[in-house]
Amino acid sequence: MQAALEARDYSQFRVVPRTPVIGGWIEGCHLSELNERGMADLRDALWTYGALFARKQNLSFDQMKQVALGFGDRLEKHTFAPTMADEGHPEVMVVRKLKTDHAKATTDLWHHDVTARKHPNIMSVLQASEVPFGADTMWASMTSAFDRLPDALKVLFSSIEMEHDSLYLAMRHDFGDEAMIEKIAANREHAVHPAVVGHHATGKPCLFVGNAYIQRIKGYEAEVSEALIKIANDMSKVPELQVRHQWEPGDVAMWDNIGTTHYGVSGDVTSGSRLLHRVAAWSESMKPTAWAGQTATPLKAAA
């Protein structure tokens, strides 16, 4: 059992926990003004709290990218979601749900981002522009999820691999956008990852499953595979492992894409449109690796 999170003073900001197991408020800084030491502290804080939140940031797209590059040396360029490429920012993904009768949510499932890639995102920076009442986002600690499993399931999940496929995401989730589905099919991605990975910075075991890209357990019959995937995915639904953020314009959330899953609550779209922007970092030096009780070598940040 992990110790409960506590408030901590860093060199240029303070973090106050939002729950005993996940989430922290960043106080006393503007993220764009952190120096090298401040960014090192921010990395430590993110790996400690899993998800961090800061009010009234109103970061520019360049500032969002600057923060993300403190965690990985590459920025994601999404292969099917809309981006700000026309404005010169292909690394900035648009998270949008329109105020229409037929608007569909594409984030209302527990998931890690882009796990169908050999090198999934390490972390993300998400900033709110417009968010209707109730359109919150939730995160769950997958380190704590692994801790809650019975020993027999810990052993079982530590011995299996999951097949992740981007086309499976399109097949099982109704995007309501044929053009997006065509993009997914044209840029289909497939990867095999351990069901339990050793966190790249802490070495702690994390369930790495999610409910978006997982197609099946490698080498298992469908019935058994589906049952075990459900057990793993249901761990994200445990309230004691979650933090829920109610957005305000200008808010920034950052999360550990390996150690947490997240869920975008649909909310009341009749009260307004939902618009957020996301920048995510990854690195070829970080590939999900099976947990074996190893001591992690922290990922080196970009210069």
KOLFIDO-185245 format. One record per residue (C-alpha): residue number from 1; x, y, z; residue in three letters; chain. Coordinates in steps of 0.5 Angstrom, whole numbers, always signed. Layout:
KOLFIDO-185245
- NUM | X | Y | Z | ALA | A
...
END
This chain:
KOLFIDO-185245
- 1 | +0 | +0 | +0 | MET | A
- 2 | +3 | +7 | -2 | GLN | A
- 3 | +3 | +13 | +3 | ALA | A
- 4 | -2 | +18 | +2 | ALA | A
- 5 | +0 | +24 | -2 | LEU | A
- 6 | +2 | +30 | +2 | GLU | A
- 7 | +3 | +38 | +1 | ALA | A
- 8 | +10 | +39 | -2 | ARG | A
- 9 | +14 | +46 | -3 | ASP | A
- 10 | +19 | +46 | -9 | TYR | A
- 11 | +24 | +51 | -11 | SER | A
- 12 | +19 | +55 | -15 | GLN | A
- 13 | +12 | +53 | -13 | PHE | A
- 14 | +8 | +49 | -8 | ARG | A
- 15 | +3 | +43 | -9 | VAL | A
- 16 | -3 | +41 | -5 | VAL | A
- 17 | -6 | +34 | -6 | PRO | A
- 18 | -13 | +33 | -8 | ARG | A
- 19 | -14 | +26 | -6 | THR | A
- 20 | -10 | +21 | -2 | PRO | A
- 21 | -7 | +18 | -8 | VAL | A
- 22 | -8 | +22 | -14 | ILE | A
- 23 | -8 | +29 | -16 | GLY | A
- 24 | -5 | +36 | -14 | GLY | A
- 25 | -6 | +43 | -14 | TRP | A
- 26 | +0 | +47 | -17 | ILE | A
- 27 | +0 | +54 | -13 | GLU | A
- 28 | +5 | +60 | -13 | GLY | A
- 29 | +8 | +60 | -21 | CYS | A
- 30 | +6 | +61 | -28 | HIS | A
- 31 | +8 | +55 | -32 | LEU | A
- 32 | +12 | +59 | -37 | SER | A
- 33 | +16 | +62 | -32 | GLU | A
- 34 | +20 | +56 | -29 | LEU | A
- 35 | +27 | +55 | -30 | ASN | A
- 36 | +31 | +49 | -31 | GLU | A
- 37 | +31 | +47 | -23 | ARG | A
- 38 | +23 | +49 | -23 | GLY | A
- 39 | +22 | +44 | -29 | MET | A
- 40 | +26 | +39 | -26 | ALA | A
- 41 | +21 | +40 | -20 | ASP | A
- 42 | +15 | +40 | -24 | LEU | A
- 43 | +18 | +33 | -27 | ARG | A
- 44 | +18 | +30 | -20 | ASP | A
- 45 | +12 | +33 | -18 | ALA | A
- 46 | +8 | +30 | -24 | LEU | A
- 47 | +11 | +23 | -23 | TRP | A
- 48 | +9 | +24 | -15 | THR | A
- 49 | +2 | +26 | -16 | TYR | A
- 50 | +0 | +23 | -23 | GLY | A
- 51 | -4 | +29 | -25 | ALA | A
- 52 | -3 | +37 | -24 | LEU | A
- 53 | -7 | +42 | -24 | PHE | A
- 54 | -6 | +50 | -25 | ALA | A
- 55 | -11 | +56 | -25 | ARG | A
- 56 | -11 | +62 | -29 | LYS | A
- 57 | -5 | +60 | -34 | GLN | A
- 58 | -8 | +62 | -41 | ASN | A
- 59 | -1 | +59 | -44 | LEU | A
- 60 | +0 | +60 | -51 | SER | A
- 61 | +1 | +55 | -56 | PHE | A
- 62 | +9 | +56 | -56 | ASP | A
- 63 | +9 | +56 | -48 | GLN | A
- 64 | +5 | +49 | -48 | MET | A
- 65 | +10 | +46 | -52 | LYS | A
- 66 | +16 | +49 | -48 | GLN | A
- 67 | +13 | +46 | -42 | VAL | A
- 68 | +12 | +39 | -45 | ALA | A
- 69 | +19 | +39 | -48 | LEU | A
- 70 | +21 | +39 | -41 | GLY | A
- 71 | +19 | +31 | -40 | PHE | A
- 72 | +20 | +28 | -47 | GLY | A
- 73 | +25 | +30 | -53 | ASP | A
- 74 | +19 | +29 | -58 | ARG | A
- 75 | +12 | +33 | -59 | LEU | A
- 76 | +6 | +28 | -62 | GLU | A
- 77 | +3 | +30 | -68 | LYS | A
- 78 | -3 | +27 | -68 | HIS | A
- 79 | -5 | +22 | -74 | THR | A
- 80 | -13 | +23 | -74 | PHE | A
- 81 | -15 | +28 | -69 | ALA | A
- 82 | -16 | +36 | -71 | PRO | A
- 83 | -10 | +40 | -70 | THR | A
- 84 | -8 | +47 | -70 | MET | A
- 85 | -3 | +46 | -76 | ALA | A
- 86 | -6 | +51 | -80 | ASP | A
- 87 | -4 | +56 | -75 | GLU | A
- 88 | +3 | +53 | -75 | GLY | A
- 89 | +2 | +49 | -69 | HIS | A
- 90 | +1 | +41 | -72 | PRO | A
- 91 | +3 | +39 | -65 | GLU | A
- 92 | -3 | +42 | -62 | VAL | A
- 93 | -9 | +38 | -62 | MET | A
- 94 | -16 | +41 | -61 | VAL | A
- 95 | -21 | +37 | -57 | VAL | A
- 96 | -28 | +40 | -59 | ARG | A
- 97 | -35 | +38 | -58 | LYS | A
- 98 | -40 | +42 | -61 | LEU | A
- 99 | -46 | +45 | -58 | LYS | A
- 100 | -51 | +41 | -63 | THR | A
- 101 | -56 | +36 | -62 | ASP | A
- 102 | -52 | +31 | -66 | HIS | A
- 103 | -45 | +32 | -63 | ALA | A
- 104 | -41 | +26 | -60 | LYS | A
- 105 | -36 | +25 | -55 | ALA | A
- 106 | -30 | +22 | -57 | THR | A
- 107 | -27 | +22 | -50 | THR | A
- 108 | -32 | +19 | -45 | ASP | A
- 109 | -28 | +12 | -44 | LEU | A
- 110 | -22 | +11 | -39 | TRP | A
- 111 | -16 | +10 | -43 | HIS | A
- 112 | -8 | +12 | -44 | HIS | A
- 113 | -7 | +16 | -50 | ASP | A
- 114 | -4 | +13 | -57 | VAL | A
- 115 | -2 | +6 | -54 | THR | A
- 116 | -3 | +3 | -61 | ALA | A
- 117 | +4 | +6 | -62 | ARG | A
- 118 | +11 | +3 | -60 | LYS | A
- 119 | +13 | +9 | -56 | HIS | A
- 120 | +6 | +12 | -53 | PRO | A
- 121 | +6 | +19 | -50 | ASN | A
- 122 | +10 | +20 | -44 | ILE | A
- 123 | +5 | +26 | -41 | MET | A
- 124 | +0 | +31 | -44 | SER | A
- 125 | -1 | +38 | -42 | VAL | A
- 126 | -9 | +40 | -43 | LEU | A
- 127 | -11 | +47 | -43 | GLN | A
- 128 | -19 | +49 | -43 | ALA | A
- 129 | -22 | +55 | -47 | SER | A
- 130 | -29 | +53 | -47 | GLU | A
- 131 | -32 | +48 | -42 | VAL | A
- 132 | -40 | +47 | -41 | PRO | A
- 133 | -42 | +46 | -34 | PHE | A
- 134 | -41 | +38 | -32 | GLY | A
- 135 | -36 | +37 | -38 | ALA | A
- 136 | -30 | +35 | -33 | ASP | A
- 137 | -24 | +30 | -34 | THR | A
- 138 | -23 | +25 | -29 | MET | A
- 139 | -16 | +21 | -28 | TRP | A
- 140 | -15 | +15 | -24 | ALA | A
- 141 | -8 | +12 | -21 | SER | A
- 142 | -6 | +6 | -25 | MET | A
- 143 | +0 | +5 | -20 | THR | A
- 144 | -6 | +5 | -14 | SER | A
- 145 | -10 | +0 | -19 | ALA | A
- 146 | -4 | -5 | -19 | PHE | A
- 147 | -3 | -5 | -11 | ASP | A
- 148 | -11 | -6 | -10 | ARG | A
- 149 | -11 | -13 | -14 | LEU | A
- 150 | -10 | -19 | -11 | PRO | A
- 151 | -4 | -22 | -11 | ASP | A
- 152 | -6 | -28 | -16 | ALA | A
- 153 | -8 | -23 | -21 | LEU | A
- 154 | -2 | -19 | -20 | LYS | A
- 155 | +2 | -25 | -22 | VAL | A
- 156 | -3 | -26 | -28 | LEU | A
- 157 | -3 | -19 | -31 | PHE | A
- 158 | +5 | -19 | -30 | SER | A
- 159 | +6 | -25 | -35 | SER | A
- 160 | +1 | -22 | -40 | ILE | A
- 161 | +2 | -18 | -46 | GLU | A
- 162 | -4 | -13 | -50 | MET | A
- 163 | -5 | -12 | -57 | GLU | A
- 164 | -6 | -5 | -58 | HIS | A
- 165 | -9 | -3 | -65 | ASP | A
- 166 | -12 | +4 | -67 | SER | A
- 167 | -17 | +1 | -72 | LEU | A
- 168 | -20 | -2 | -66 | TYR | A
- 169 | -21 | +4 | -63 | LEU | A
- 170 | -25 | +7 | -69 | ALA | A
- 171 | -29 | +0 | -70 | MET | A
- 172 | -31 | +0 | -62 | ARG | A
- 173 | -33 | +8 | -61 | HIS | A
- 174 | -38 | +12 | -65 | ASP | A
- 175 | -34 | +18 | -67 | PHE | A
- 176 | -40 | +21 | -72 | GLY | A
- 177 | -34 | +23 | -77 | ASP | A
- 178 | -33 | +19 | -83 | GLU | A
- 179 | -27 | +23 | -85 | ALA | A
- 180 | -24 | +22 | -78 | MET | A
- 181 | -25 | +14 | -79 | ILE | A
- 182 | -22 | +14 | -86 | GLU | A
- 183 | -16 | +18 | -83 | LYS | A
- 184 | -15 | +12 | -77 | ILE | A
- 185 | -15 | +7 | -83 | ALA | A
- 186 | -10 | +10 | -87 | ALA | A
- 187 | -5 | +11 | -81 | ASN | A
- 188 | -7 | +5 | -78 | ARG | A
- 189 | -2 | +3 | -72 | GLU | A
- 190 | -1 | -3 | -68 | HIS | A
- 191 | +3 | -5 | -62 | ALA | A
- 192 | +4 | -10 | -57 | VAL | A
- 193 | +5 | -8 | -49 | HIS | A
- 194 | +6 | -11 | -43 | PRO | A
- 195 | +0 | -11 | -38 | ALA | A
- 196 | +4 | -9 | -33 | VAL | A
- 197 | +10 | -4 | -34 | VAL | A
- 198 | +15 | -1 | -30 | GLY | A
- 199 | +14 | +6 | -29 | HIS | A
- 200 | +20 | +10 | -33 | HIS | A
- 201 | +21 | +15 | -27 | ALA | A
- 202 | +19 | +11 | -21 | THR | A
- 203 | +20 | +4 | -23 | GLY | A
- 204 | +13 | +3 | -20 | LYS | A
- 205 | +9 | -2 | -23 | PRO | A
- 206 | +3 | +1 | -27 | CYS | A
- 207 | -3 | -3 | -30 | LEU | A
- 208 | -2 | -1 | -37 | PHE | A
- 209 | -9 | -3 | -41 | VAL | A
- 210 | -14 | +2 | -42 | GLY | A
- 211 | -21 | +2 | -46 | ASN | A
- 212 | -19 | +5 | -52 | ALA | A
- 213 | -14 | +1 | -56 | TYR | A
- 214 | -14 | -5 | -53 | ILE | A
- 215 | -16 | -11 | -58 | GLN | A
- 216 | -14 | -17 | -54 | ARG | A
- 217 | -9 | -21 | -50 | ILE | A
- 218 | -4 | -24 | -54 | LYS | A
- 219 | -4 | -31 | -55 | GLY | A
- 220 | -11 | -32 | -51 | TYR | A
- 221 | -18 | -34 | -53 | GLU | A
- 222 | -23 | -28 | -54 | ALA | A
- 223 | -27 | -30 | -48 | GLU | A
- 224 | -22 | -30 | -43 | VAL | A
- 225 | -18 | -24 | -46 | SER | A
- 226 | -25 | -20 | -46 | GLU | A
- 227 | -26 | -22 | -39 | ALA | A
- 228 | -19 | -20 | -36 | LEU | A
- 229 | -19 | -14 | -40 | ILE | A
- 230 | -25 | -12 | -37 | LYS | A
- 231 | -22 | -13 | -30 | ILE | A
- 232 | -16 | -9 | -31 | ALA | A
- 233 | -21 | -3 | -34 | ASN | A
- 234 | -26 | -3 | -28 | ASP | A
- 235 | -20 | -1 | -24 | MET | A
- 236 | -20 | +6 | -27 | SER | A
- 237 | -28 | +6 | -24 | LYS | A
- 238 | -26 | +5 | -17 | VAL | A
- 239 | -27 | +12 | -14 | PRO | A
- 240 | -22 | +12 | -9 | GLU | A
- 241 | -17 | +12 | -14 | LEU | A
- 242 | -20 | +18 | -18 | GLN | A
- 243 | -19 | +25 | -18 | VAL | A
- 244 | -24 | +29 | -22 | ARG | A
- 245 | -23 | +36 | -25 | HIS | A
- 246 | -28 | +42 | -26 | GLN | A
- 247 | -25 | +46 | -31 | TRP | A
- 248 | -25 | +54 | -32 | GLU | A
- 249 | -22 | +57 | -38 | PRO | A
- 250 | -15 | +58 | -37 | GLY | A
- 251 | -14 | +52 | -33 | ASP | A
- 252 | -8 | +47 | -35 | VAL | A
- 253 | -8 | +40 | -33 | ALA | A
- 254 | -2 | +35 | -34 | MET | A
- 255 | -2 | +28 | -33 | TRP | A
- 256 | +3 | +22 | -33 | ASP | A
- 257 | +0 | +18 | -39 | ASN | A
- 258 | +4 | +12 | -37 | ILE | A
- 259 | +2 | +12 | -29 | GLY | A
- 260 | -6 | +14 | -30 | THR | A
- 261 | -12 | +13 | -34 | THR | A
- 262 | -17 | +19 | -36 | HIS | A
- 263 | -24 | +20 | -38 | TYR | A
- 264 | -27 | +26 | -41 | GLY | A
- 265 | -34 | +27 | -38 | VAL | A
- 266 | -39 | +29 | -43 | SER | A
- 267 | -43 | +34 | -39 | GLY | A
- 268 | -49 | +38 | -41 | ASP | A
- 269 | -47 | +40 | -49 | VAL | A
- 270 | -53 | +44 | -49 | THR | A
- 271 | -50 | +49 | -45 | SER | A
- 272 | -44 | +51 | -49 | GLY | A
- 273 | -39 | +48 | -53 | SER | A
- 274 | -33 | +44 | -51 | ARG | A
- 275 | -26 | +47 | -53 | LEU | A
- 276 | -19 | +45 | -50 | LEU | A
- 277 | -12 | +44 | -53 | HIS | A
- 278 | -7 | +39 | -52 | ARG | A
- 279 | +0 | +38 | -53 | VAL | A
- 280 | +4 | +31 | -51 | ALA | A
- 281 | +11 | +29 | -51 | ALA | A
- 282 | +14 | +23 | -52 | TRP | A
- 283 | +21 | +20 | -53 | SER | A
- 284 | +24 | +14 | -57 | GLU | A
- 285 | +28 | +13 | -51 | SER | A
- 286 | +22 | +11 | -47 | MET | A
- 287 | +18 | +5 | -49 | LYS | A
- 288 | +13 | +1 | -44 | PRO | A
- 289 | +17 | -5 | -41 | THR | A
- 290 | +15 | -10 | -37 | ALA | A
- 291 | +15 | -9 | -29 | TRP | A
- 292 | +20 | -14 | -26 | ALA | A
- 293 | +21 | -10 | -20 | GLY | A
- 294 | +27 | -6 | -23 | GLN | A
- 295 | +30 | +0 | -21 | THR | A
- 296 | +28 | +5 | -26 | ALA | A
- 297 | +33 | +10 | -29 | THR | A
- 298 | +29 | +17 | -30 | PRO | A
- 299 | +28 | +19 | -37 | LEU | A
- 300 | +33 | +25 | -39 | LYS | A
- 301 | +29 | +31 | -41 | ALA | A
- 302 | +30 | +35 | -47 | ALA | A
- 303 | +36 | +40 | -47 | ALA | A
END
